[in-house]
């Protein structure tokens, strides 16, 4: 790949390897690891992707300079379907890091990066962009609705329908800490049964979606003696 500078210099620029994490990045023009008179600076651009957080699309630019006296400026802009959805910039001595993220909405994302490094006399600037990246955002993990504290008399029949939103149906339901005599239906999320032991139970109910993501909730369930069982 040919490497060209965004701004001309009055003296030669020493070129070293550049680490670019964006896959098959389109460089306009391609940035080089730039050596100003004060030292060497390298650039690493990443994104757009939602690998670290499925709910967000992010992009970043990191500049590291071996000479701590060099100044660095980093800027990143993130577009979805031609609309700016996030931007950030940073300036520092010896390096800079710009990071931006936007809520994940299905679409085509492009990141634009700008880097500038210099010593006291010789500035260098570069611009480049990522390829257009189609990102289909996965839905968030299931969120299990909390039914609140429950109370049942011993030997009564208990029934509770658990519900969840989000994720990818169908859900696989599971529970721990249920009152003795009750169980949960793994397909429907219904907790049912005749309770046979009084006490205070701490119940945890979980729903795992078709993609293997799990959400859970916790509540207490009191099983008590009837005040007058023969009345």
N, C-alpha and C positions, 0 to 999 in steps of 0.2 A: 504494500500500500504506500503510495507516495504521500509524503508529509509536507504540508505547506503552512506558512504562518498567516495569521489573520492580519497582522500589521507588519510592514517592512521594518527591517533593522538597518542601522548604519554600519554594523559590523557582524561577522559571522556568528551563527548560533550553533553551539554544540548540541547534538541530538543523541538521546538515549532511549531505551525501551520505555513505552508507556503502557501502564496497566489499565485496561478498559473492561469493566465487568459487563456492560451491556452487550448482549449477544448480537453479533453481526452489525454493530453500530455503523451508521452512515455518518461520516465525518465531513463537515462542511465548514472550513477545510479541516483536515485531520489535525488534532493537536499532537504535538510532540512533547516528550519530556524536555523541558526547556532549561537550558543553562544560561542564566544571566551572569554578569561579571562576578556577582557575589556567591553563586552556587547553583545547584541543581534542584529543580522542582519537578515532581511527577504528579499526574492526574489520574484519578480513578472515578469513573462515572458508573452509576448503577440505576437499573429500572428502565422503563416503567414495569412494575410487577406487583403482585400481592402475595408473594411467597411468605413473608414473615407474619402478615396479618391478612387473612382472607377478606376482611371487611374494609380494607384500605388499599389503594394503589399508591405506590410511593416511587420517588426518584431522588437521587442525591449526587453530589459531586464533592470529592475529597481531594485537597491539594496538600502535598507534603513537600517541604523544602529542606534540603540537607544543610543549607546555610540559614541559621535562625535569624539572620539579619535581613533576609529577603521578605518582601511583603507579598501577600497573596489575596486575591479577591475571587470568590466563587459564587456563581448564580445558577439556579435551576428553575425552569418553568415547565409545568406539566399541563398538557392539553388533552381533553377528551372530545373527540369528534369536532375538533377545531375550536373548542371553547376552553379558555383558561380556567383550570380548576384548582391550581395551587402553584405557589412560587415561594422562593426563599433566597436570601443571599447572606454572605458572611465575609468579613475582612479580618485578616490577622497577620501577625509577624511570624514567619516560619511555616505558615500553613493556614488553611481555611476549610470549613465544611458547611455546605448548604444542603438542607434536607427539606423535602415537602411531601405531603401526603393528602389524599382526598378520599372521601367515602367511596367505596367501590360501587360503581354503577356500570353495567355492561356497556361496552363501547370500544372504540379504537383510540388508544392512548399514544401520545408522542411526547418525549422529554427533550427539552432544549437546554444545552449547557453553555455557560460562558466562563472562561477562566482568564485571569490576568495575573501575571507575576512580574516582579521587578526588583532591582536594587535601587540605589539612589539616582541612577542615571539612565538605565536601559529597561524600558517596559516591554513586555510581550503579552499579546492577547490572542485568544483562540475562541472559536465558536464551533459547535457541532451538535448533532441531533441523533436521536434513536430512530430506528425504523418504526413505522406504525404497528402497534401491537394490539391485537384484539384480545380483550380480557372479558370473559364471561364470569361474573362474580357469583361465587357460591352463596347460597342463603346462610344466614347465621345459624349457629347450633340451636337445637330445640330449647325453648324456654318453658319449663314446667310451671303451671299455675299453682300457687300455694293455696290450699283450701282453708287455711286457718286452723286453729286448735279445734280438736274434735272431742266429743264426750259420749260415751255409750255405757249403758248399764250391763253388768255382767249377765251372761246367758242370752242377751238380746242379739238379734241378727243385725250385723253392720253392713252398710252398703255405701260406697263412695266412688264416684266416677272421676278419675284424674284426667286432666286435659293438658295439652301442650300446643305451642305455636312455633313457627319457624322450622328450620331444618328441612329435610326431605322425607316425606312420608313414604312408607308406613313406619311407625315407631315400634320399637321393642321395649316393653315396660318391665321394670324390676323394682323391688322394694326390700328394705331391711328394717328391722325393728318393729314390725307389725304386731298388733295385739294377738295374743295366742288364740288360734282358731280361725284367723283370717289369712287370706292370700290375695295376690294380685294376678289378674289375667294378663299374660305377657302381650297379647294381641290387642285387647280393648282398653287396658288401663283401669279396669274396674277392680276395686278392693271389696271383697265380700267374705262373709262367713259369720259364724256364731262365736262370739268372744267367750272364752272359758277361764280367763285368769284376770283378776283385777290388778290395777297398777297404773302407773304413768309411763307411757311408751314414747320414745323419740323415734319418729318414723322418717326415713329418707326414701323418696321415690325418684327414680331416674327413667328418662326416656332416651333411647339411642335411635338415631334416625338411620335411613338407608345408606348414608355415606359414612356411618360409623362414629358420628359426633354425638356427644352425650350432654344432656342438661338434667339438672336435678333440683329438688326442693326438699326442705325439711320442716316438720311440724310435730306438735305433741298430740298424743291421743290418750285421753283419760278413760280408763275403764273402772267404774265404781260400783259399789254394792247398791242395790235398790233400797231406798229408805224403809219401805214397808212391803216386802215381797208378797205378803199374804193379804194385803188390803184389797 
